[in-house]
Amino acid sequence: GEVGTICRDYCFNGNLIMRATGDRMLLSPPLVVSKTEIDEIVEKAKRAIDATAKQLGIA
């Protein structure tokens, strides 16, 4: 739904590709990924989720 779409847009704007399926977010990281890259993915996802919550007034 709407929440997933909002979060997906924040992800895209933050250079993170995630797919919204309803109000769930899906991520398919590469099969070979470093700890540093995982940390970067998590940080970008957190920023997108926080921005979504703020926009919806639940942060």
Secondary structure, 3 states (H helix, E strand, C coil): CHHHHHHHHHHHHCCCCCEEECCEEECCCCCCCCHHHHHHHHHHHHHHHHHHHHHCCCC
